[in-house]
Amino acid sequence: MKLEMRQKLAREPFADKIRKVGQLIRLAKTFPRRPAKPQVIAK
Amino acid sequence: MAKNPASDNLPLADVLRAANELVAEKLMQDWALGGALAAIYYVEPFMTYGADIFFIPADKGFTAGIPAIYAYLQARGWQAEGEHLLIGGFPVQFLAAHGLTEEAVREAERIDYEGVPAKIFPAEYIVAIAASVGRAKDKARIEQLLQQADLDKTKLENILQRHKLKLPVL
């Protein structure tokens, strides 16, 4: 994301930003990261 | 546009209200929101799993009064899970402040969050604390704050000098 966009997000009201954190948490719980596959060591 | 579902709302106002109650009950002297949620006050929102409340203990003993704080909140429906207390499934950590973090509590900025008076670490102290911890995520936090927060550079330099800290190479 461009720096100007990130700075714009930073200037949003705190309550709005906390709501977005809540959305991020919900997404992370809905789509948890899959554990990384074990690396195949090349012989 | 559809409104956010209620499940998206973090119970932050409840956390801040409870911290104020703990002061009123003389279970702590003072407190401020620190950690990732405090950083989010100054920068773009990012993923974090809990709230960190730094407090100046009323009980100067070894436990800093943490058992009494846990007992008080558990009696009000909070659940203990390891070093966290959960409110509505949201983890909150109560951390006794000392040194740099105690100074950050004393210098904290007063805010109003959804009608609840609260205190939050100043951005310069979040940078200094991150510099003192030095993990990869702390470096990322410093970079974010330097780019996005309106930092008082003189104040930051003063804090770093007094606590013999240096900003990491980013």
Backbone of each chain as ProteinMPNN parsed JSONL, in Angstrom:
{"seq_chain_A": "MKLEMRQKLAREPFADKIRKVGQLIRLAKTFPRRPAKPQVIAK", "coords_chain_A": {"N_chain_A": [[0.842, -1.195, 0.0], [0.435, 2.257, -0.728], [2.379, 4.892, 0.767], [1.059, 7.335, 1.255], [-1.607, 6.542, 1.398], [-1.529, 4.902, 3.629], [-0.862, 6.754, 5.56], [-3.145, 8.258, 5.5], [-5.003, 6.444, 6.503], [-3.954, 6.249, 9.051], [-4.74, 8.639, 10.145], [-7.394, 8.386, 10.688], [-10.336, 8.341, 12.876], [-9.808, 7.032, 16.197], [-11.673, 5.139, 17.193], [-12.776, 4.138, 14.832], [-10.553, 2.902, 13.756], [-10.108, 0.922, 15.643], [-12.366, -0.611, 15.224], [-11.723, -1.613, 12.738], [-9.54, -3.197, 13.408], [-10.886, -5.128, 14.836], [-12.275, -6.31, 12.723], [-10.126, -7.388, 11.312], [-9.262, -9.287, 13.146], [-11.475, -10.986, 13.194], [-11.4, -11.934, 10.553], [-8.938, -13.257, 10.602], [-9.525, -15.301, 12.358], [-11.486, -16.619, 10.96], [-10.216, -17.407, 8.64], [-7.747, -19.047, 9.284], [-4.144, -19.13, 9.266], [-2.519, -21.621, 7.365], [-0.388, -24.191, 8.603], [3.068, -24.026, 7.752], [4.352, -25.961, 5.045], [6.507, -28.764, 5.505], [9.921, -28.28, 4.652], [11.343, -29.573, 1.716], [14.281, -31.195, 1.575], [16.784, -30.753, -0.668], [18.713, -33.196, -2.24]], "CA_chain_A": [[0.0, 0.0, 0.0], [1.231, 3.479, -0.81], [2.58, 5.581, 2.039], [0.009, 8.361, 1.452], [-2.823, 5.827, 1.798], [-1.321, 4.433, 5.004], [-0.923, 7.945, 6.415], [-4.559, 8.643, 5.555], [-5.611, 5.49, 7.447], [-3.455, 6.585, 10.388], [-5.425, 9.842, 10.645], [-8.811, 8.089, 10.96], [-10.638, 8.324, 14.319], [-9.349, 5.821, 16.891], [-12.765, 4.144, 17.28], [-12.888, 3.503, 13.505], [-9.4, 2.023, 13.581], [-10.33, -0.242, 16.517], [-13.358, -1.439, 14.524], [-10.997, -2.328, 11.667], [-8.749, -4.254, 14.064], [-11.871, -6.187, 15.108], [-12.528, -7.01, 11.447], [-8.924, -8.18, 11.012], [-9.259, -10.443, 14.061], [-12.511, -11.912, 12.717], [-10.885, -12.579, 9.334], [-7.852, -14.191, 10.972], [-10.139, -16.477, 12.992], [-12.253, -17.329, 9.925], [-9.264, -18.0, 7.685], [-6.441, -19.16, 9.959], [-2.999, -19.507, 8.42], [-2.162, -23.037, 7.402], [1.027, -24.343, 8.963], [3.959, -24.152, 6.596], [4.717, -27.339, 4.691], [7.935, -29.015, 5.79], [10.804, -28.069, 3.497], [11.979, -30.765, 1.149], [15.722, -30.913, 1.47], [17.338, -31.283, -1.92], [19.938, -33.978, -2.019]], "C_chain_A": [[0.882, 1.251, 0.0], [1.277, 4.196, 0.535], [1.47, 6.602, 2.302], [-1.29, 7.718, 1.94], [-2.723, 5.373, 3.257], [-1.393, 5.613, 5.985], [-2.366, 8.417, 6.572], [-5.296, 7.734, 6.555], [-5.209, 5.822, 8.889], [-4.211, 7.76, 10.997], [-6.914, 9.606, 10.927], [-9.075, 8.116, 12.464], [-10.272, 6.969, 14.945], [-10.44, 4.741, 16.915], [-12.938, 3.415, 15.944], [-11.746, 2.509, 13.297], [-9.562, 0.759, 14.439], [-11.359, -1.183, 15.88], [-12.669, -2.255, 13.419], [-10.121, -3.442, 12.243], [-9.673, -5.441, 14.374], [-12.167, -7.0, 13.856], [-11.337, -7.909, 11.089], [-8.878, -9.438, 11.879], [-10.286, -11.473, 13.591], [-12.032, -12.667, 11.473], [-9.812, -13.619, 9.66], [-8.417, -15.456, 11.608], [-10.892, -17.305, 11.958], [-11.318, -18.057, 8.968], [-7.886, -18.117, 8.348], [-5.355, -19.582, 8.988], [-2.768, -21.0, 8.53], [-0.704, -23.17, 7.812], [1.878, -24.567, 7.724], [4.295, -25.615, 6.334], [6.184, -27.567, 5.033], [8.773, -28.884, 4.523], [11.361, -29.409, 3.011], [13.449, -30.431, 0.936], [16.264, -31.578, 0.213], [18.626, -32.034, -1.638], [20.974, -33.624, -3.084]], "O_chain_A": [[1.931, 1.292, 0.642], [0.343, 4.116, 1.333], [0.992, 6.725, 3.43], [-1.988, 8.276, 2.788], [-3.69, 5.447, 4.015], [-1.915, 5.483, 7.092], [-2.761, 8.909, 7.629], [-6.109, 8.205, 7.351], [-6.008, 5.695, 9.817], [-4.315, 7.87, 12.218], [-7.616, 10.522, 11.356], [-8.147, 7.936, 13.253], [-10.404, 5.917, 14.319], [-10.157, 3.566, 16.684], [-13.215, 2.216, 15.922], [-11.937, 1.428, 12.741], [-9.197, -0.337, 14.013], [-11.238, -2.404, 15.984], [-12.989, -3.423, 13.198], [-9.979, -4.503, 11.636], [-9.296, -6.6, 14.199], [-12.295, -8.223, 13.913], [-11.512, -9.037, 10.626], [-8.505, -10.514, 11.412], [-10.016, -12.674, 13.585], [-12.23, -13.876, 11.352], [-9.778, -14.705, 9.08], [-7.873, -16.546, 11.431], [-10.941, -18.532, 12.05], [-11.594, -19.178, 8.543], [-6.967, -17.371, 8.009], [-5.608, -20.295, 8.017], [-2.811, -21.578, 9.617], [0.128, -22.355, 7.417], [1.452, -25.218, 6.77], [4.494, -26.402, 7.26], [7.01, -26.669, 4.87], [8.366, -29.331, 3.451], [11.787, -30.252, 3.8], [13.797, -29.501, 0.208], [16.207, -32.797, 0.056], [19.499, -31.572, -0.903], [22.077, -34.172, -3.079]]}, "seq_chain_B": "MAKNPASDNLPLADVLRAANELVAEKLMQDWALGGALAAIYYVEPFMTYGADIFFIPADKGFTAGIPAIYAYLQARGWQAEGEHLLIGGFPVQFLAAHGLTEEAVREAERIDYEGVPAKIFPAEYIVAIAASVGRAKDKARIEQLLQQADLDKTKLENILQRHKLKLPVL", "coords_chain_B": {"N_chain_B": [[-24.241, 0.963, 2.617], [-23.534, -2.071, 4.342], [-23.694, -2.356, 7.898], [-21.014, -2.893, 10.25], [-20.807, -6.164, 11.598], [-21.779, -6.957, 14.979], [-19.921, -8.633, 16.128], [-17.481, -7.791, 15.274], [-16.752, -5.748, 16.866], [-14.416, -4.722, 19.137], [-14.152, -5.182, 22.652], [-13.122, -2.757, 23.773], [-13.875, -0.401, 25.133], [-15.034, -1.464, 27.428], [-12.798, -2.607, 28.598], [-11.23, -0.354, 29.207], [-12.94, 0.986, 30.928], [-13.026, -0.835, 33.026], [-10.373, -0.676, 33.885], [-10.367, 1.902, 34.911], [-12.095, 1.504, 37.041], [-10.527, -0.149, 38.63], [-8.652, 1.642, 39.578], [-10.319, 3.323, 41.053], [-11.049, 1.517, 42.984], [-8.748, 1.352, 44.342], [-6.896, -0.57, 43.621], [-4.965, -0.2, 41.831], [-2.639, 2.472, 41.144], [-2.504, 4.145, 38.911], [-2.915, 4.049, 35.328], [-2.308, 3.136, 31.864], [-3.081, 2.684, 28.404], [-1.033, 0.625, 26.52], [1.311, -0.944, 24.255], [0.332, -2.668, 21.189], [-2.278, -1.676, 20.616], [-2.134, 0.914, 21.566], [-0.248, 1.941, 19.826], [-1.742, 1.865, 17.497], [-3.416, 3.97, 17.863], [-1.978, 6.048, 16.807], [-1.112, 5.239, 14.299], [-1.791, 3.463, 11.142], [-4.447, 0.963, 11.24], [-3.675, -2.347, 12.423], [-3.197, -5.908, 12.629], [-3.783, -7.338, 15.774], [-3.761, -9.232, 18.787], [-4.649, -8.602, 21.346], [-5.069, -6.493, 24.315], [-2.842, -4.334, 26.049], [-2.526, -3.313, 29.253], [-0.791, -1.084, 31.07], [0.181, -0.587, 34.377], [0.555, 1.416, 37.352], [1.461, 0.064, 40.279], [-0.614, -0.167, 43.209], [-0.073, -1.692, 45.3], [3.008, -2.243, 46.478], [4.374, -4.559, 46.702], [5.859, -7.825, 45.917], [4.124, -9.095, 44.082], [2.82, -7.035, 42.868], [0.181, -6.567, 43.257], [-1.306, -8.015, 41.467], [-2.745, -10.514, 41.814], [-5.024, -9.617, 43.263], [-6.17, -7.892, 41.434], [-6.826, -9.658, 39.37], [-8.681, -11.238, 40.778], [-10.685, -9.363, 41.321], [-11.599, -8.71, 38.719], [-12.321, -11.206, 37.714], [-14.459, -11.777, 39.363], [-16.254, -10.178, 38.167], [-16.918, -11.4, 35.85], [-14.852, -11.733, 34.023], [-12.538, -13.906, 32.371], [-9.82, -15.966, 33.312], [-6.889, -16.759, 31.52], [-4.037, -18.23, 31.222], [-1.491, -15.811, 31.18], [-3.245, -13.867, 30.579], [-6.328, -11.981, 30.854], [-9.618, -12.562, 29.903], [-12.098, -10.77, 28.173], [-15.17, -11.019, 26.859], [-13.978, -12.855, 25.152], [-11.763, -11.505, 24.342], [-8.351, -10.973, 24.744], [-6.656, -9.528, 27.514], [-3.877, -8.003, 28.954], [-2.489, -7.272, 32.057], [0.049, -5.279, 33.056], [2.636, -4.604, 35.27], [3.993, -1.436, 35.593], [7.292, -0.106, 35.222], [10.267, 1.873, 35.491], [10.98, 2.924, 32.269], [8.397, 2.321, 31.247], [6.799, 3.06, 33.38], [7.217, 5.787, 33.434], [6.052, 6.352, 30.989], [3.38, 5.834, 31.575], [2.901, 7.865, 33.441], [3.239, 10.108, 31.848], [1.242, 9.845, 30.036], [-1.192, 10.355, 27.418], [-4.329, 11.93, 27.663], [-7.41, 10.609, 26.703], [-10.669, 10.292, 25.188], [-12.606, 7.557, 24.888], [-15.229, 6.369, 23.26], [-16.88, 7.631, 25.176], [-15.611, 6.908, 27.5], [-13.241, 7.906, 29.832], [-9.764, 7.78, 29.282], [-6.274, 6.762, 29.262], [-3.385, 6.952, 27.244], [-0.334, 5.669, 25.944], [2.136, 8.065, 25.045], [3.226, 8.68, 21.659], [5.999, 8.963, 21.336], [7.021, 7.588, 23.519], [6.17, 5.021, 22.912], [7.77, 4.437, 20.745], [10.298, 4.544, 22.009], [10.055, 2.459, 23.887], [9.703, 0.292, 22.172], [12.214, 0.372, 20.968], [13.737, -0.398, 23.128], [12.976, -3.017, 23.477], [13.263, -4.411, 21.008], [12.556, -6.547, 19.189], [11.735, -8.088, 15.96], [9.14, -7.255, 15.3], [8.964, -4.989, 16.82], [10.759, -3.288, 15.591], [9.419, -2.923, 13.196], [7.227, -1.553, 14.173], [8.38, 0.805, 15.078], [9.234, 1.889, 12.64], [6.757, 2.295, 11.378], [5.638, 4.232, 13.118], [7.479, 6.322, 12.84], [7.012, 6.995, 10.214], [4.284, 7.608, 10.091], [3.2, 8.838, 12.39], [2.796, 11.936, 14.171], [5.439, 12.793, 15.381], [7.178, 14.199, 18.197], [10.258, 15.099, 17.772], [12.319, 16.133, 19.378], [11.47, 15.541, 21.948], [11.449, 12.758, 21.77], [14.202, 12.219, 21.343], [15.203, 13.105, 23.772], [14.022, 11.271, 25.584], [15.155, 8.875, 24.66], [17.87, 9.381, 25.111], [18.002, 9.757, 27.934], [17.314, 7.214, 28.775], [19.303, 5.749, 27.754], [19.093, 4.638, 25.125], [18.956, 3.551, 21.701], [17.773, 4.165, 18.407], [16.946, 1.471, 16.269], [18.712, 0.354, 13.303], [16.936, 0.788, 10.421]], "CA_chain_B": [[-23.289, -0.087, 2.972], [-23.939, -2.8, 5.543], [-22.937, -2.011, 9.105], [-20.162, -3.98, 10.724], [-21.485, -6.991, 12.576], [-21.369, -6.672, 16.355], [-18.773, -9.467, 16.497], [-16.252, -7.089, 14.912], [-16.44, -4.712, 17.835], [-13.599, -5.13, 20.277], [-14.719, -4.595, 23.881], [-12.089, -1.881, 24.337], [-14.47, 0.525, 26.115], [-15.197, -2.235, 28.676], [-11.457, -2.779, 29.172], [-10.815, 0.941, 29.761], [-13.828, 1.239, 32.068], [-12.571, -1.72, 34.114], [-9.113, -0.128, 34.403], [-10.745, 3.045, 35.763], [-12.668, 0.934, 38.273], [-9.424, -0.675, 39.446], [-8.07, 2.807, 40.267], [-11.312, 3.743, 42.053], [-11.021, 0.501, 44.056], [-7.387, 1.437, 44.904], [-6.117, -1.766, 43.285], [-3.809, 0.345, 41.123], [-2.554, 3.938, 41.29], [-2.739, 4.794, 37.622], [-2.731, 3.085, 34.238], [-2.438, 3.66, 30.495], [-3.056, 1.684, 27.34], [0.244, 0.571, 25.813], [1.347, -2.023, 23.266], [-0.106, -2.482, 19.797], [-3.473, -0.819, 20.506], [-1.702, 2.303, 21.745], [0.393, 2.334, 18.556], [-2.806, 2.055, 16.497], [-3.96, 5.324, 18.065], [-1.169, 6.983, 16.015], [-0.796, 4.737, 12.947], [-2.836, 2.673, 10.472], [-4.799, -0.236, 12.006], [-3.035, -3.606, 12.039], [-3.658, -7.07, 13.381], [-3.228, -7.599, 17.105], [-4.675, -10.16, 19.452], [-5.051, -8.262, 22.705], [-4.764, -5.157, 24.839], [-1.871, -4.279, 27.154], [-2.744, -2.213, 30.193], [0.338, -0.903, 31.979], [-0.338, 0.094, 35.56], [1.439, 1.7, 38.481], [0.821, -0.705, 41.347], [-0.909, 0.422, 44.512], [0.626, -2.621, 46.177], [4.409, -2.229, 46.026], [4.968, -5.871, 46.995], [6.407, -8.638, 44.832], [3.118, -9.457, 43.068], [2.285, -5.778, 42.32], [-1.283, -6.564, 43.425], [-1.953, -8.672, 40.321], [-3.796, -11.462, 42.231], [-6.246, -8.888, 43.651], [-6.739, -7.366, 40.177], [-7.458, -10.817, 38.718], [-9.856, -11.649, 41.564], [-11.72, -8.334, 41.131], [-12.171, -8.808, 37.369], [-12.977, -12.523, 37.577], [-15.755, -11.661, 40.046], [-17.124, -9.441, 37.244], [-17.168, -12.197, 34.644], [-13.689, -11.926, 33.153], [-11.973, -15.248, 32.51], [-8.348, -16.013, 33.293], [-6.301, -17.75, 30.605], [-2.597, -17.965, 31.267], [-1.184, -14.478, 31.725], [-4.277, -12.928, 30.113], [-7.723, -12.032, 31.297], [-10.436, -12.437, 28.704], [-13.414, -10.15, 28.27], [-15.823, -11.317, 25.587], [-13.02, -13.594, 24.335], [-10.655, -10.609, 23.947], [-7.326, -11.054, 25.793], [-6.1, -8.293, 28.079], [-2.784, -8.274, 29.87], [-2.196, -6.187, 32.995], [1.496, -5.332, 33.255], [3.121, -3.604, 36.229], [4.925, -0.526, 34.916], [8.475, 0.327, 35.969], [11.261, 2.531, 34.634], [10.469, 3.611, 31.078], [6.939, 2.163, 31.104], [6.155, 3.86, 34.437], [7.279, 7.166, 32.932], [5.052, 6.444, 29.908], [2.052, 5.929, 32.217], [2.778, 9.197, 34.059], [3.193, 11.12, 30.779], [0.253, 9.394, 29.044], [-2.135, 11.318, 26.846], [-5.717, 11.651, 28.064], [-8.329, 10.527, 25.561], [-12.025, 9.835, 25.479], [-12.934, 6.494, 23.945], [-16.652, 6.042, 23.349], [-17.424, 8.148, 26.438], [-14.83, 6.435, 28.654], [-11.95, 8.588, 29.926], [-8.678, 6.801, 29.254], [-4.937, 7.301, 29.032], [-2.7, 6.177, 26.223], [1.091, 6.017, 25.88], [2.513, 8.995, 23.967], [3.891, 8.004, 20.538], [7.456, 8.967, 21.538], [7.332, 6.514, 24.471], [5.973, 3.729, 22.227], [8.998, 4.25, 19.959], [11.41, 4.248, 22.928], [9.832, 1.125, 24.461], [9.989, -0.653, 21.087], [13.679, 0.348, 20.807], [14.316, -1.122, 24.264], [12.637, -4.448, 23.362], [14.118, -4.76, 19.877], [12.192, -7.679, 18.325], [11.439, -7.673, 14.578], [7.875, -6.512, 15.257], [9.195, -3.668, 17.416], [11.386, -2.465, 14.541], [8.34, -2.572, 12.259], [6.389, -0.545, 14.845], [9.143, 2.071, 15.059], [9.183, 2.387, 11.265], [5.388, 2.809, 11.169], [5.445, 5.47, 13.883], [8.307, 7.374, 12.24], [6.416, 7.394, 8.934], [2.875, 7.989, 10.116], [2.78, 9.62, 13.562], [3.347, 13.282, 14.26], [6.321, 12.659, 16.549], [8.005, 15.314, 18.674], [11.605, 14.519, 17.666], [13.124, 16.575, 20.523], [11.0, 14.748, 23.095], [11.908, 11.383, 21.542], [15.652, 12.207, 21.582], [15.38, 13.258, 25.221], [13.676, 9.988, 26.228], [16.156, 7.88, 24.263], [19.145, 9.711, 25.79], [17.894, 9.506, 29.38], [17.235, 5.764, 29.034], [20.455, 5.134, 27.055], [18.559, 3.802, 24.04], [19.212, 4.02, 20.339], [16.854, 3.61, 17.43], [17.621, 0.467, 15.445], [18.867, 0.652, 11.875], [15.721, 0.242, 9.784]], "C_chain_B": [[-23.723, -0.763, 4.278], [-23.07, -2.391, 6.73], [-22.078, -3.192, 9.529], [-20.952, -4.846, 11.69], [-20.925, -6.734, 13.973], [-20.116, -7.453, 16.735], [-17.446, -8.801, 16.15], [-15.831, -6.087, 15.987], [-15.607, -5.267, 18.982], [-14.174, -4.477, 21.524], [-13.744, -3.634, 24.562], [-12.666, -0.917, 25.381], [-14.646, -0.187, 27.466], [-13.855, -2.408, 29.387], [-11.037, -1.48, 29.879], [-11.649, 1.295, 30.996], [-13.369, 0.417, 33.277], [-11.274, -1.187, 34.73], [-9.399, 1.083, 35.307], [-11.322, 2.563, 37.094], [-11.562, 0.446, 39.206], [-8.7, 0.453, 40.189], [-9.019, 3.255, 41.379], [-11.32, 2.796, 43.258], [-9.659, 0.452, 44.755], [-6.578, 0.147, 44.7], [-4.935, -1.402, 42.388], [-3.828, 1.865, 41.278], [-2.983, 4.649, 40.02], [-2.489, 3.754, 36.532], [-2.741, 3.83, 32.91], [-2.42, 2.482, 29.53], [-1.701, 1.776, 26.644], [0.16, -0.466, 24.706], [0.77, -1.637, 21.907], [-1.308, -1.543, 19.685], [-3.128, 0.648, 20.72], [-1.046, 2.8, 20.457], [-0.671, 2.649, 17.503], [-3.498, 3.422, 16.679], [-3.26, 6.319, 17.125], [-0.941, 6.544, 14.568], [-1.985, 3.971, 12.366], [-3.188, 1.443, 11.325], [-4.056, -1.466, 11.491], [-3.502, -4.695, 12.988], [-2.98, -7.168, 14.749], [-4.244, -8.434, 17.861], [-5.108, -9.736, 20.85], [-4.672, -6.852, 23.096], [-3.76, -5.287, 25.979], [-2.174, -3.054, 27.999], [-1.546, -2.179, 31.133], [-0.16, -0.11, 33.184], [0.76, 0.346, 36.586], [0.783, 1.045, 39.692], [0.514, 0.138, 42.588], [-0.185, -0.402, 45.572], [2.07, -2.74, 45.675], [5.123, -3.557, 46.297], [5.377, -6.604, 45.727], [5.392, -8.893, 43.719], [2.504, -8.234, 42.391], [0.755, -5.745, 42.382], [-2.027, -7.282, 42.311], [-3.01, -9.711, 40.769], [-5.114, -10.767, 42.594], [-6.947, -8.319, 42.413], [-7.472, -8.493, 39.446], [-8.756, -11.19, 39.447], [-11.007, -10.667, 41.33], [-12.4, -8.517, 39.772], [-12.862, -10.157, 37.143], [-14.346, -12.515, 38.255], [-16.765, -10.915, 39.167], [-17.234, -10.127, 35.882], [-16.001, -12.355, 33.693], [-13.138, -13.328, 33.405], [-10.458, -15.182, 32.447], [-7.891, -17.091, 32.328], [-4.811, -17.439, 30.506], [-2.338, -16.598, 31.867], [-2.211, -13.427, 31.306], [-5.565, -13.064, 30.899], [-8.551, -11.8, 30.05], [-11.739, -11.734, 29.026], [-14.053, -10.312, 26.896], [-14.869, -12.018, 24.626], [-11.806, -12.77, 23.919], [-9.598, -10.581, 25.066], [-6.779, -9.689, 26.216], [-5.002, -8.694, 29.057], [-2.57, -7.048, 30.753], [-0.717, -6.309, 33.375], [1.925, -4.227, 34.211], [4.189, -2.748, 35.545], [6.118, -0.219, 35.821], [9.445, 0.973, 34.988], [10.591, 3.287, 33.486], [8.941, 3.493, 30.947], [6.191, 2.946, 32.196], [6.121, 5.339, 34.017], [6.217, 7.371, 31.834], [3.633, 6.541, 30.469], [1.862, 7.344, 32.77], [2.622, 10.301, 33.008], [2.071, 10.855, 29.769], [-0.729, 10.493, 28.649], [-3.551, 10.937, 27.277], [-6.602, 11.644, 26.824], [-9.721, 10.156, 26.075], [-12.331, 8.768, 24.437], [-14.371, 6.051, 24.184], [-17.226, 6.419, 24.717], [-16.663, 7.706, 27.675], [-13.509, 7.208, 28.703], [-10.828, 7.556, 30.027], [-7.356, 7.511, 29.066], [-4.205, 6.361, 28.082], [-1.24, 6.621, 26.14], [1.335, 7.053, 24.779], [3.326, 8.249, 22.901], [5.401, 7.9, 20.761], [7.866, 7.855, 22.502], [7.142, 5.142, 23.821], [7.21, 3.412, 21.396], [10.148, 3.829, 20.894], [11.268, 2.84, 23.524], [10.144, 0.057, 23.405], [11.5, -0.759, 20.866], [14.329, -0.449, 21.935], [14.056, -2.62, 24.156], [13.38, -5.061, 22.166], [13.784, -5.993, 19.056], [11.888, -7.158, 16.912], [10.159, -6.843, 14.532], [8.004, -5.127, 15.903], [9.848, -2.725, 16.413], [10.324, -2.004, 13.54], [7.458, -1.469, 12.852], [7.075, 0.819, 14.837], [9.047, 2.701, 13.672], [7.816, 3.006, 10.97], [5.209, 4.155, 11.863], [6.261, 6.619, 13.282], [7.675, 7.894, 10.956], [5.048, 8.059, 9.091], [2.452, 8.879, 11.297], [3.45, 10.989, 13.545], [4.227, 13.341, 15.51], [7.014, 13.967, 16.897], [9.437, 14.775, 18.762], [12.487, 14.893, 18.867], [12.776, 15.742, 21.763], [11.512, 13.31, 22.977], [13.405, 11.266, 21.844], [15.943, 12.247, 23.077], [15.104, 11.931, 25.95], [14.761, 8.946, 25.928], [17.479, 8.117, 25.01], [19.091, 9.346, 27.265], [17.886, 8.021, 29.707], [18.326, 4.989, 28.286], [19.998, 4.157, 25.977], [18.937, 4.398, 22.703], [18.167, 3.42, 19.43], [17.59, 2.563, 16.59], [17.804, 0.966, 14.012], [17.693, -0.011, 11.157], [16.0, -0.15, 8.337]], "O_chain_B": [[-24.214, -0.107, 5.196], [-21.878, -2.119, 6.586], [-22.376, -4.342, 9.208], [-21.693, -4.321, 12.521], [-19.767, -6.35, 14.137], [-19.332, -6.998, 17.568], [-16.401, -9.195, 16.667], [-14.686, -5.636, 16.01], [-16.039, -6.166, 19.704], [-14.636, -3.338, 21.466], [-13.56, -3.688, 25.778], [-12.024, -0.645, 26.395], [-14.434, 0.414, 28.519], [-13.78, -2.362, 30.615], [-10.549, -1.51, 31.009], [-11.134, 1.832, 31.976], [-13.33, 0.915, 34.402], [-11.094, -1.237, 35.947], [-8.75, 1.262, 36.338], [-11.061, 3.152, 38.143], [-11.651, 0.608, 40.423], [-8.195, 0.25, 41.293], [-8.591, 3.533, 42.499], [-11.562, 3.21, 44.392], [-9.435, -0.373, 45.642], [-5.697, -0.182, 45.495], [-4.015, -2.2, 42.209], [-4.876, 2.469, 41.509], [-3.729, 5.627, 40.057], [-1.914, 2.698, 36.796], [-3.13, 4.996, 32.837], [-1.831, 1.435, 29.8], [-1.272, 2.854, 26.233], [-0.932, -0.827, 24.268], [0.724, -0.465, 21.531], [-1.366, -0.713, 18.778], [-3.753, 1.529, 20.128], [-1.26, 3.94, 20.046], [-0.518, 3.584, 16.717], [-4.092, 3.95, 15.74], [-3.861, 7.305, 16.699], [-0.617, 7.365, 13.71], [-3.034, 3.843, 12.998], [-2.335, 0.932, 12.051], [-3.833, -1.615, 10.289], [-4.123, -4.425, 14.016], [-1.756, -7.089, 14.856], [-5.445, -8.351, 17.604], [-5.875, -10.458, 21.487], [-4.047, -6.115, 22.332], [-3.819, -6.228, 26.771], [-2.092, -1.918, 27.533], [-1.311, -3.117, 31.894], [-0.836, 0.908, 33.035], [1.742, -0.39, 36.679], [-0.32, 1.424, 40.086], [1.278, 1.03, 42.96], [0.254, 0.118, 46.598], [2.321, -3.266, 44.591], [6.339, -3.656, 46.136], [5.261, -6.081, 44.618], [5.754, -8.907, 42.542], [1.742, -8.382, 41.436], [0.113, -4.99, 41.651], [-3.249, -7.172, 42.215], [-4.076, -9.782, 40.158], [-6.192, -11.267, 42.272], [-8.176, -8.273, 42.358], [-8.59, -8.311, 38.965], [-9.789, -11.426, 38.82], [-12.156, -11.076, 41.162], [-13.627, -8.484, 39.679], [-13.877, -10.226, 36.451], [-15.281, -13.163, 37.785], [-17.973, -11.003, 39.386], [-17.601, -9.499, 34.888], [-16.121, -13.027, 32.668], [-13.255, -13.866, 34.506], [-9.884, -14.446, 31.644], [-8.43, -18.197, 32.314], [-4.39, -16.518, 29.807], [-2.881, -16.254, 32.917], [-2.072, -12.249, 31.632], [-5.854, -14.093, 31.511], [-8.225, -10.94, 29.232], [-12.405, -12.048, 30.014], [-13.542, -9.805, 25.897], [-14.941, -11.8, 23.417], [-10.921, -13.27, 23.225], [-9.905, -10.213, 26.199], [-6.486, -8.827, 25.388], [-5.173, -9.599, 29.874], [-2.481, -5.924, 30.258], [-0.291, -7.315, 33.943], [1.618, -3.054, 33.994], [5.16, -3.266, 34.993], [5.968, -0.089, 37.036], [9.443, 0.655, 33.799], [9.754, 4.165, 33.7], [8.274, 4.46, 30.578], [5.085, 3.434, 31.965], [5.127, 6.036, 34.221], [5.573, 8.418, 31.763], [2.785, 7.24, 29.914], [0.805, 7.949, 32.596], [1.955, 11.307, 33.251], [1.96, 11.557, 28.764], [-1.041, 11.404, 29.415], [-3.921, 9.763, 27.256], [-6.548, 12.558, 26.001], [-9.905, 9.766, 27.228], [-12.317, 9.045, 23.238], [-14.677, 5.429, 25.201], [-17.955, 5.643, 25.336], [-17.026, 8.086, 28.788], [-12.74, 7.181, 27.742], [-10.934, 6.58, 30.77], [-7.311, 8.701, 28.754], [-4.385, 5.144, 28.117], [-0.943, 7.81, 26.252], [0.786, 6.922, 23.685], [4.033, 7.292, 23.217], [6.015, 6.887, 20.425], [8.923, 7.246, 22.336], [7.87, 4.202, 24.14], [7.651, 2.264, 21.343], [10.876, 2.88, 20.604], [12.256, 2.116, 23.648], [10.772, -0.957, 23.708], [12.014, -1.847, 20.608], [15.352, -1.102, 21.726], [14.83, -3.417, 24.686], [14.039, -6.093, 22.295], [14.629, -6.46, 18.292], [11.795, -5.95, 16.692], [10.091, -5.845, 13.814], [7.252, -4.209, 15.576], [9.547, -1.532, 16.375], [10.326, -0.856, 13.095], [7.001, -0.574, 12.142], [6.438, 1.849, 14.62], [8.807, 3.902, 13.544], [7.722, 4.09, 10.393], [4.692, 5.103, 11.271], [5.788, 7.754, 13.223], [7.781, 9.078, 10.638], [4.693, 8.957, 8.327], [1.454, 9.593, 11.205], [4.528, 11.167, 12.978], [3.824, 13.863, 16.55], [7.388, 14.743, 16.017], [9.783, 14.078, 19.716], [13.298, 14.087, 19.323], [13.65, 15.304, 22.512], [11.953, 12.718, 23.962], [13.832, 10.328, 22.519], [16.806, 11.527, 23.58], [15.87, 11.528, 26.825], [15.22, 8.234, 26.82], [18.117, 7.175, 25.478], [20.005, 8.711, 27.791], [18.373, 7.601, 30.757], [18.288, 3.762, 28.191], [20.447, 3.013, 25.919], [19.203, 5.594, 22.589], [17.72, 2.294, 19.649], [18.753, 2.767, 16.24], [17.122, 1.892, 13.576], [17.484, -1.218, 11.272], [15.102, -0.627, 7.643]]}, "name": "protein", "num_of_chains": 2, "seq": "MKLEMRQKLAREPFADKIRKVGQLIRLAKTFPRRPAKPQVIAKMAKNPASDNLPLADVLRAANELVAEKLMQDWALGGALAAIYYVEPFMTYGADIFFIPADKGFTAGIPAIYAYLQARGWQAEGEHLLIGGFPVQFLAAHGLTEEAVREAERIDYEGVPAKIFPAEYIVAIAASVGRAKDKARIEQLLQQADLDKTKLENILQRHKLKLPVL"}
